[in-house]
């Protein structure tokens, strides 16, 4: 029984691929919590997976040139923690600007807005913080809407130039543009004006 659970969990981790970060909660369908913990402990001892935080593991990414494992994907760690505790999170500040391609600088600190409590973690020298916010700040129907709004807010009205607009436009899937326009109608005017430029082909949508 235990071997079957371990094998099933190992197969699922391999299917997800290198870089996937997870907690026992993500694997609960494969057996009772105690059995899942035992399986993960066994796989860690075998070097098949890596423990990156308390109760959080990953399948390490490998660099063929360096012939070694890379550090954990910090954004994946944050989302694994959020799933573990049942939080909804949105990347904030420089994290969003990096995700959308507006900035190529890798953040030294990863901040997320959350409907959970304030928490802070240190993962291999990188800080992850979760900041509790009022639900209205994240109350959008689509995750892309929240990301765009928080990214523009992080830039500020004076830093929103043509390059930033084009980067966000390239990041936002074409099929999401009308949805994001409709979803963000009630945001601050300067943010919505920028969103209209990002989704500029939607000319028939009222301001």
WORA-V735507 format. One record per residue. N is the residue number from 1. RES is the residue in one letter. NEAR is the number of other C-alpha atoms within 10 Angstrom. Layout:
n=N res=RES near=NEAR
n=N res=RES near=NEAR
//
This chain:
n=1 res=X near=8
n=2 res=X near=12
n=3 res=X near=10
n=4 res=X near=12
n=5 res=X near=20
n=6 res=X near=22
n=7 res=X near=15
n=8 res=X near=16
n=9 res=X near=22
n=10 res=X near=17
n=11 res=X near=12
n=12 res=X near=13
n=13 res=X near=20
n=14 res=X near=14
n=15 res=X near=10
n=16 res=X near=11
n=17 res=X near=14
n=18 res=X near=14
n=19 res=X near=20
n=20 res=X near=19
n=21 res=X near=28
n=22 res=X near=24
n=23 res=X near=24
n=24 res=X near=22
n=25 res=X near=18
n=26 res=X near=13
n=27 res=X near=19
n=28 res=X near=15
n=29 res=X near=12
n=30 res=X near=17
n=31 res=X near=18
n=32 res=X near=12
n=33 res=X near=14
n=34 res=X near=10
n=35 res=X near=18
n=36 res=X near=23
n=37 res=X near=19
n=38 res=X near=14
n=39 res=X near=23
n=40 res=X near=25
n=41 res=X near=16
n=42 res=X near=14
n=43 res=X near=17
n=44 res=X near=16
n=45 res=X near=11
n=46 res=X near=10
n=47 res=X near=11
n=48 res=X near=15
n=49 res=X near=21
n=50 res=X near=19
n=51 res=X near=19
n=52 res=X near=21
n=53 res=X near=15
n=54 res=X near=8
n=55 res=X near=15
n=56 res=X near=19
n=57 res=X near=22
n=58 res=X near=26
n=59 res=X near=24
n=60 res=X near=22
n=61 res=X near=16
n=62 res=X near=14
n=63 res=X near=10
n=64 res=X near=8
n=65 res=X near=6
n=66 res=X near=8
n=67 res=X near=8
n=68 res=X near=11
n=69 res=X near=12
n=70 res=X near=12
n=71 res=X near=14
n=72 res=X near=21
n=73 res=X near=16
n=74 res=X near=20
n=75 res=X near=17
n=76 res=X near=15
n=77 res=X near=23
n=78 res=X near=24
n=79 res=X near=19
n=80 res=X near=24
n=81 res=X near=22
n=82 res=X near=19
n=83 res=X near=16
n=84 res=X near=16
n=85 res=X near=12
n=86 res=X near=12
n=87 res=X near=17
n=88 res=X near=15
n=89 res=X near=24
n=90 res=X near=24
n=91 res=X near=22
n=92 res=X near=22
n=93 res=X near=21
n=94 res=X near=23
n=95 res=X near=25
n=96 res=X near=25
n=97 res=X near=26
n=98 res=X near=15
n=99 res=X near=17
n=100 res=X near=20
n=101 res=X near=16
n=102 res=X near=19
n=103 res=X near=15
n=104 res=X near=11
n=105 res=X near=11
n=106 res=X near=12
n=107 res=X near=17
n=108 res=X near=12
n=109 res=X near=15
n=110 res=X near=22
n=111 res=X near=23
n=112 res=X near=25
n=113 res=X near=23
n=114 res=X near=24
n=115 res=X near=20
n=116 res=X near=16
n=117 res=X near=11
n=118 res=X near=13
n=119 res=X near=12
n=120 res=X near=12
n=121 res=X near=15
n=122 res=X near=12
n=123 res=X near=14
n=124 res=X near=11
n=125 res=X near=9
n=126 res=X near=13
n=127 res=X near=15
n=128 res=X near=20
n=129 res=X near=18
n=130 res=X near=24
n=131 res=X near=18
n=132 res=X near=15
n=133 res=X near=16
n=134 res=X near=10
n=135 res=X near=12
n=136 res=X near=7
n=137 res=X near=15
n=138 res=X near=21
n=139 res=X near=13
n=140 res=X near=16
n=141 res=X near=13
n=142 res=X near=14
n=143 res=X near=13
n=144 res=X near=19
n=145 res=X near=23
n=146 res=X near=22
n=147 res=X near=24
n=148 res=X near=24
n=149 res=X near=23
n=150 res=X near=24
n=151 res=X near=25
n=152 res=X near=24
n=153 res=X near=17
n=154 res=X near=17
n=155 res=X near=17
n=156 res=X near=12
n=157 res=X near=12
n=158 res=X near=6
n=159 res=X near=12
n=160 res=X near=16
n=161 res=X near=11
n=162 res=X near=11
n=163 res=X near=11
n=164 res=X near=21
n=165 res=X near=19
n=166 res=X near=16
n=167 res=X near=16
n=168 res=X near=23
n=169 res=X near=19
n=170 res=X near=13
n=171 res=X near=16
n=172 res=X near=19
n=173 res=X near=11
n=174 res=X near=12
n=175 res=X near=8
n=176 res=X near=13
n=177 res=X near=21
n=178 res=X near=16
n=179 res=X near=15
n=180 res=X near=23
n=181 res=X near=21
n=182 res=X near=14
n=183 res=X near=17
n=184 res=X near=21
n=185 res=X near=16
n=186 res=X near=11
n=187 res=X near=13
n=188 res=X near=11
n=189 res=X near=11
n=190 res=X near=14
n=191 res=X near=21
n=192 res=X near=18
n=193 res=X near=14
n=194 res=X near=20
n=195 res=X near=24
n=196 res=X near=23
n=197 res=X near=16
n=198 res=X near=23
n=199 res=X near=23
n=200 res=X near=15
n=201 res=X near=12
n=202 res=X near=13
n=203 res=X near=11
n=204 res=X near=7
n=205 res=X near=11
n=206 res=X near=9
n=207 res=X near=12
//
